[in-house]
Amino acid sequence: MPLERETVLRLLLIERTKILAYLYAILHDHQGAEDVLQDVSVLALDRCTDIEDERHFLGWVRKAARFKALHALRQRRLQPVGLDDEVLDLLDADWQTLDDTSPRDLVDRLRVCLDRLTPNARRLVELKYVEGLAGATIADRLGRHVRSVYTALSRVHRALSDCMAGAAIDKGMLDG
């Protein structure tokens, strides 16, 4: 049975973090992801009768978000760096594994993983993602070479990814 507008609105609010993360993975732009999320939200509310049920919701929204994000990239005359259709299909398949995981569980896992980082690694994460600084600015602020900042951020990303996967397995949240 198709979803009602109120249900779609509730699901959009609950799944906002997942949808934004998906959009950011395509756009690499926080504001752009927010803008596309607004467009997708309006589209989902307008076409709620096309969404079969709550289980179908995230797949429908991801597909709409993907098309809207690619359209936004074309409008800005940007190319989706490294994200061709095959990569987006793989990304979409990975995101489906998280459909049954609540955003709160993901945030809790991320907090645990961030707490496991060294103070220097946490500082890099804060500068990059809380303050929104570019790598060159971080390097200047810390008195380091730009390349070493990017190398350290790459290690932090890998550590967080491994930790998130490990936390998921430890808690049995992705094992079905």
VEXFIMAR-280395 format. One line per 4 residues: their letters; for each residue z, x, y of N, C-alpha, C. Coordinates in Angstrom, 3 decimals. Example, Ala and Ser with C-alpha at 12.3 -4.5 7.8 and 13.67 -1.06 7.14 Angstrom:
REM VEXFIMAR-280395
AS) 7.800,13.190,-5.690,7.800,12.300,-4.500,7.800,13.200,-3.300 ~ 7.080,12.850,-2.250,7.140,13.670,-1.060,7.870,12.900,0.030
END
This chain:
REM VEXFIMAR-280395
MPLE) 0.000,0.840,-1.176,0.000,0.000,0.000,0.000,0.890,1.246 ~ -0.889,0.629,2.197,-0.962,1.458,3.408,0.364,1.483,4.159 ~ 0.557,2.554,4.889,1.796,2.723,5.648,1.759,1.949,6.960 ~ 2.918,1.536,7.384,3.049,0.877,8.686,3.266,1.943,9.751
RETV) 2.993,1.593,10.986,3.122,2.538,12.106,4.523,3.148,12.193 ~ 5.538,2.347,11.989,6.917,2.840,12.075,7.179,3.903,11.011 ~ 6.627,3.696,9.821,6.801,4.671,8.741,6.069,5.961,9.075 ~ 4.853,5.851,9.604,4.089,7.037,9.989,4.838,7.803,11.078
LRLL) 5.359,7.098,12.048,6.113,7.748,13.119,7.332,8.481,12.558 ~ 8.059,7.842,11.664,9.241,8.460,11.049,8.837,9.724,10.294 ~ 7.759,9.648,9.516,7.306,10.801,8.744,6.813,11.931,9.651 ~ 6.156,11.587,10.746,5.728,12.611,11.702,6.924,13.360,12.274
LIER) 7.980,12.647,12.559,9.180,13.285,13.097,9.865,14.159,12.051 ~ 9.936,13.660,10.828,10.587,14.412,9.750,9.799,15.678,9.413 ~ 8.494,15.579,9.351,7.647,16.674,8.892,7.068,17.520,10.024 ~ 7.537,17.309,11.243,7.017,17.998,12.425,6.964,19.514,12.251
TKIL) 8.035,20.099,11.737,8.109,21.549,11.593,7.039,22.064,10.644 ~ 6.849,21.386,9.527,5.824,21.802,8.564,4.426,21.718,9.178 ~ 4.168,20.632,9.866,2.838,20.426,10.450,2.571,21.479,11.535 ~ 3.570,21.740,12.368,3.412,22.766,13.410,3.167,24.142,12.803
AYLY) 3.894,24.470,11.752,3.704,25.768,11.098,2.291,25.884,10.542 ~ 1.810,24.817,9.952,0.447,24.798,9.415,-0.569,25.009,10.543 ~ -0.382,24.297,11.639,-1.292,24.441,12.777,-1.231,25.835,13.384 ~ -0.031,26.382,13.475,0.098,27.725,14.026,-0.619,28.746,13.140
AILH) -0.574,28.544,11.830,-1.259,29.451,10.910,-2.764,29.468,11.180 ~ -3.295,28.370,11.635,-4.731,28.293,11.937,-5.020,28.779,13.360 ~ -4.216,28.336,14.318,-4.516,28.586,15.733,-3.923,29.874,16.300 ~ -2.819,30.335,15.745,-2.102,31.502,16.289,-1.738,31.295,17.754
DHQG) -1.368,30.088,18.086,-1.051,29.730,19.469,-0.057,28.568,19.434 ~ 1.162,28.825,19.909,2.212,27.798,19.851,1.831,26.560,20.664 ~ 1.379,26.760,21.890,1.032,25.614,22.730,-0.162,24.854,22.153 ~ -1.132,25.586,21.651,-2.279,24.943,21.027,-1.865,24.112,19.821
AEDV) -0.933,24.636,19.030,-0.433,23.899,17.859,0.267,22.617,18.305 ~ 1.054,22.704,19.364,1.735,21.503,19.899,0.699,20.473,20.366 ~ -0.328,20.933,21.066,-1.363,20.025,21.569,-2.092,19.324,20.419 ~ -2.447,20.091,19.407,-3.150,19.501,18.262,-2.227,18.555,17.514
LQDV) -0.947,18.905,17.398,0.000,18.005,16.738,0.050,16.652,17.453 ~ 0.014,16.674,18.762,0.002,15.411,19.508,-1.251,14.603,19.180 ~ -2.402,15.279,19.140,-3.650,14.584,18.807,-3.606,14.014,17.392 ~ -3.091,14.791,16.464,-2.997,14.344,15.067,-2.016,13.182,14.949
SVLA) -0.938,13.237,15.703,0.050,12.159,15.664,-0.564,10.844,16.144 ~ -1.314,10.897,17.228,-1.989,9.704,17.741,-2.986,9.185,16.709 ~ -3.745,10.103,16.116,-4.716,9.721,15.100,-4.025,9.068,13.898 ~ -2.930,9.649,13.443,-2.200,9.093,12.294,-1.661,7.702,12.608
LDRC) -1.166,7.509,13.807,-0.661,6.181,14.192,-1.793,5.170,14.301 ~ -2.937,5.610,14.825,-4.088,4.720,14.947,-4.688,4.356,13.592 ~ -4.625,5.294,12.668,-5.267,5.084,11.361,-4.247,4.976,10.226 ~ -3.091,4.475,10.514,-2.035,4.407,9.504,-2.465,3.621,8.269
TDIE) -3.382,2.690,8.423,-3.843,1.913,7.268,-4.698,2.763,6.325 ~ -5.185,3.928,6.784,-5.941,4.841,5.920,-5.013,5.685,5.038 ~ -3.733,5.723,5.387,-2.771,6.537,4.647,-2.146,5.656,3.567 ~ -2.407,6.017,2.311,-2.046,5.173,1.180,-0.546,4.945,1.019
DERH) 0.223,6.052,1.081,1.669,5.942,0.887,2.323,7.222,1.407 ~ 3.636,7.310,1.276,4.349,8.471,1.806,3.924,9.758,1.112 ~ 3.623,9.701,-0.165,3.201,10.889,-0.923,1.850,11.395,-0.398 ~ 0.989,10.522,0.013,-0.341,10.839,0.513,-0.294,11.347,1.964
FLGW) 0.784,11.047,2.664,0.910,11.319,4.097,0.643,12.786,4.466 ~ 1.384,13.731,3.855,1.255,15.133,4.260,-0.149,15.673,4.004 ~ -0.756,15.313,2.901,-2.128,15.758,2.645,-3.087,15.218,3.685 ~ -2.936,13.949,4.028,-3.788,13.316,5.033,-3.607,14.006,6.388
VRKA) -2.358,14.230,6.764,-2.073,14.850,8.058,-2.579,16.290,8.093 ~ -2.393,17.038,6.996,-2.889,18.412,6.969,-4.405,18.461,7.133 ~ -5.092,17.560,6.464,-6.559,17.537,6.566,-6.966,17.214,8.009 ~ -6.332,16.220,8.602,-6.633,15.869,9.999,-6.286,17.032,10.922
ARFK) -5.152,17.681,10.679,-4.721,18.809,11.508,-5.711,19.966,11.400 ~ -6.180,20.210,10.204,-7.152,21.286,9.994,-8.418,21.039,10.808 ~ -8.966,19.840,10.718,-10.188,19.537,11.459,-9.953,19.582,12.968 ~ -8.828,19.037,13.412,-8.529,19.058,14.851,-8.317,20.493,15.343
ALHA) -7.643,21.329,14.537,-7.396,22.715,14.941,-8.713,23.497,15.018 ~ -9.576,23.307,14.032,-10.865,23.996,14.063,-11.709,23.527,15.244 ~ -11.617,22.245,15.549,-12.322,21.721,16.716,-11.773,22.359,17.998 ~ -10.450,22.485,18.076,-9.836,23.115,19.252,-10.296,24.563,19.391
LRQR) -10.406,25.264,18.273,-10.893,26.650,18.324,-12.332,26.704,18.832 ~ -13.153,25.788,18.358,-14.550,25.756,18.832,-14.608,25.417,20.323 ~ -13.761,24.506,20.755,-13.733,24.125,22.171,-13.371,25.324,23.049 ~ -12.490,26.163,22.549,-12.078,27.347,23.311,-13.004,28.526,23.048
RLQP) -14.039,28.261,22.245,-15.019,29.281,21.882,-14.369,30.467,21.174 ~ -13.367,30.175,20.370,-12.703,31.206,19.568,-13.103,31.045,18.111 ~ -13.063,32.110,17.396,-13.315,32.058,15.965,-11.976,32.091,15.236 ~ -11.837,31.330,14.175,-10.592,31.382,13.396,-10.510,32.712,12.648
VGLD) -9.894,33.690,13.275,-9.850,35.045,12.757,-9.263,35.049,11.346 ~ -10.096,35.472,10.396,-9.631,35.622,9.031,-9.357,34.325,8.295 ~ -9.659,33.200,8.879,-9.363,31.930,8.227,-10.643,31.122,8.041 ~ -11.454,31.540,7.077,-12.634,30.747,6.774,-12.221,29.575,5.880
DEVL) -13.174,28.765,5.484,-12.862,27.566,4.708,-12.152,27.872,3.401 ~ -12.539,28.949,2.723,-11.891,29.298,1.460,-10.427,29.632,1.667 ~ -10.127,30.376,2.725,-8.741,30.735,3.023,-7.948,29.483,3.387 ~ -8.551,28.613,4.184,-7.866,27.381,4.545,-7.603,26.509,3.320
DLLD) -8.513,26.490,2.361,-8.287,25.746,1.122,-7.109,26.327,0.347 ~ -7.032,27.650,0.285,-5.904,28.300,-0.391,-4.598,28.014,0.336 ~ -4.644,28.088,1.662,-3.470,27.792,2.471,-3.015,26.358,2.240 ~ -3.966,25.455,2.205,-3.636,24.051,1.987,-2.983,23.848,0.624
ADWQ) -3.483,24.524,-0.390,-2.891,24.406,-1.722,-1.458,24.928,-1.721 ~ -1.211,26.028,-1.003,0.159,26.545,-0.900,1.072,25.562,-0.177 ~ 0.573,24.967,0.887,1.387,24.022,1.651,1.763,22.820,0.794 ~ 0.882,22.419,-0.120,1.181,21.273,-0.976,2.420,21.519,-1.826
TLDD) 2.672,22.783,-2.176,3.864,23.075,-2.975,5.145,22.794,-2.203 ~ 5.047,22.738,-0.886,6.232,22.487,-0.060,6.385,21.016,0.340 ~ 5.464,20.177,-0.081,5.503,18.776,0.342,6.824,18.093,0.008 ~ 7.421,18.440,-1.111,8.662,17.786,-1.519,9.910,18.505,-1.023
TSPR) 9.731,19.582,-0.265,10.864,20.325,0.282,11.135,19.837,1.690 ~ 12.367,19.505,1.972,12.680,18.988,3.303,12.625,20.116,4.328 ~ 12.210,19.798,5.546,12.202,20.816,6.608,13.581,21.433,6.810 ~ 14.623,20.649,6.645,15.987,21.160,6.808,16.273,22.251,5.776
DLVD) 15.828,22.033,4.520,16.015,23.051,3.486,15.278,24.339,3.845 ~ 14.069,24.204,4.381,13.303,25.387,4.774,13.986,26.141,5.902 ~ 14.497,25.416,6.879,15.191,26.057,8.000,16.470,26.725,7.509 ~ 17.199,26.062,6.622,18.421,26.659,6.064,18.092,27.947,5.314
RLRV) 17.019,27.916,4.521,16.595,29.115,3.798,16.240,30.233,4.761 ~ 15.507,29.880,5.820,15.110,30.898,6.787,16.334,31.508,7.463 ~ 17.324,30.691,7.784,18.553,31.228,8.402,19.232,32.237,7.478 ~ 19.319,31.908,6.196,19.917,32.826,5.223,19.123,34.127,5.191
CLDR) 17.823,34.026,5.167,16.972,35.214,5.110,17.077,36.039,6.393 ~ 17.125,35.385,7.531,17.282,36.108,8.799,18.620,36.831,8.841 ~ 19.653,36.211,8.293,20.979,36.844,8.260,20.987,38.108,7.405 ~ 20.066,38.198,6.465,19.992,39.365,5.577,19.256,40.537,6.212
LTPN) 18.576,40.306,7.330,17.844,41.383,8.003,18.816,42.361,8.656 ~ 18.344,43.585,8.831,19.137,44.574,9.566,19.174,44.153,11.036 ~ 20.128,44.656,11.789,20.180,44.319,13.225,18.882,44.688,13.961 ~ 18.282,45.828,13.623,17.029,46.221,14.281,15.902,45.254,13.947
ARRL) 15.821,44.832,12.700,14.780,43.895,12.288,14.980,42.544,12.968 ~ 16.235,42.091,13.039,16.523,40.822,13.727,16.126,40.901,15.199 ~ 16.372,42.040,15.821,16.015,42.220,17.231,14.499,42.095,17.416 ~ 13.740,42.690,16.502,12.281,42.565,16.574,11.845,41.109,16.466
VELK) 12.451,40.391,15.540,12.121,38.968,15.357,12.457,38.188,16.630 ~ 13.596,38.464,17.223,13.989,37.764,18.453,13.013,38.057,19.590 ~ 12.654,39.318,19.745,11.733,39.676,20.820,10.367,39.037,20.620 ~ 9.888,39.036,19.378,8.547,38.521,19.094,8.508,37.000,19.119
YVEG) 9.463,36.351,18.459,9.342,34.910,18.239,10.255,34.054,19.109 ~ 11.341,34.600,19.600,12.199,33.827,20.499,11.750,34.041,21.941 ~ 11.562,35.317,22.297,11.126,35.621,23.662,9.611,35.563,23.810 ~ 8.882,35.575,22.703,7.429,35.454,22.744,6.710,36.661,23.310
LAGA) 7.288,37.844,23.134,6.699,39.055,23.696,5.588,39.599,22.813 ~ 4.623,40.228,23.443,3.534,40.890,22.719,4.043,42.215,22.158 ~ 3.325,42.746,21.168,3.734,43.994,20.536,3.868,45.147,21.511 ~ 2.940,45.250,22.455,2.991,46.339,23.438,4.229,46.222,24.322
TIAD) 4.580,45.015,24.696,5.767,44.802,25.530,7.034,45.142,24.750 ~ 7.061,44.763,23.484,8.215,45.099,22.637,8.337,46.616,22.523 ~ 7.209,47.292,22.307,7.219,48.749,22.188,7.764,49.391,23.461 ~ 7.307,48.904,24.607,7.810,49.434,25.884,9.306,49.206,26.022
RLGR) 9.735,48.014,25.713,11.149,47.671,25.862,12.036,48.512,24.943 ~ 11.543,48.792,23.734,12.349,49.546,22.765,12.080,51.050,22.793 ~ 11.114,51.470,23.608,10.778,52.883,23.670,10.140,53.387,22.386 ~ 9.316,52.552,21.776,8.653,52.903,20.520,7.146,52.834,20.703
HVRS) 6.434,53.378,19.746,4.978,53.274,19.738,4.585,51.877,19.273 ~ 3.484,51.356,19.797,3.014,50.019,19.440,2.782,49.924,17.930 ~ 2.167,50.940,17.362,1.871,50.925,15.931,3.166,50.793,15.115 ~ 4.226,51.476,15.536,5.483,51.394,14.771,6.107,50.003,14.883
VYTA) 5.912,49.345,16.014,6.410,47.976,16.169,5.674,47.045,15.218 ~ 4.343,47.163,15.173,3.566,46.303,14.278,3.867,46.597,12.808 ~ 4.080,47.854,12.484,4.445,48.207,11.114,5.803,47.603,10.756 ~ 6.741,47.711,11.671,8.069,47.144,11.420,8.005,45.622,11.304
LSRV) 7.224,44.973,12.169,7.076,43.515,12.072,6.427,43.108,10.749 ~ 5.477,43.901,10.302,4.842,43.620,9.016,5.866,43.698,7.885 ~ 6.726,44.696,7.937,7.793,44.818,6.928,8.768,43.652,7.009 ~ 9.091,43.238,8.211,10.000,42.096,8.389,9.362,40.835,7.807
HRAL) 8.083,40.611,8.099,7.386,39.434,7.554,7.416,39.452,6.030 ~ 7.147,40.604,5.450,7.147,40.729,3.994,8.549,40.455,3.437 ~ 9.567,41.019,4.087,10.942,40.812,3.622,11.332,39.341,3.715 ~ 10.959,38.697,4.821,11.274,37.273,4.973,10.518,36.431,3.950
SDCM) 9.269,36.763,3.722,8.481,36.038,2.732,9.093,36.180,1.341 ~ 9.438,37.408,0.974,10.061,37.637,-0.331,11.390,36.905,-0.437 ~ 12.155,36.946,0.628,13.449,36.272,0.635,13.278,34.767,0.512 ~ 12.345,34.199,1.269,12.113,32.752,1.201,11.677,32.344,-0.202
AGAA) 10.817,33.120,-0.819,10.372,32.818,-2.180,11.533,32.953,-3.150 ~ 12.337,33.986,-2.968,13.503,34.176,-3.825,14.529,33.085,-3.649 ~ 14.751,32.676,-2.391,15.698,31.597,-2.122,15.213,30.302,-2.736 ~ 13.897,30.096,-2.693,13.331,28.882,-3.280,13.560,28.871,-4.785
IDKG) 13.380,30.013,-5.425,13.579,30.090,-6.860,15.065,29.966,-7.184 ~ 15.917,30.670,-6.397,17.361,30.600,-6.633,17.866,29.165,-6.567 ~ 17.374,28.388,-5.613,17.846,27.027,-5.431,17.056,26.034,-6.280 ~ 16.001,26.515,-6.939,15.194,25.638,-7.772,14.412,24.612,-6.974
MLDG) 14.145,24.883,-5.695,13.515,23.890,-4.830,12.010,23.821,-5.002 ~ 11.402,24.885,-5.505,9.948,24.852,-5.667,9.542,24.797,-7.126 ~ 10.490,24.739,-8.018,10.165,24.752,-9.438,9.872,23.365,-9.976 ~ 9.917,22.352,-9.146,9.646,21.001,-9.587,10.858,20.443,-10.175
END
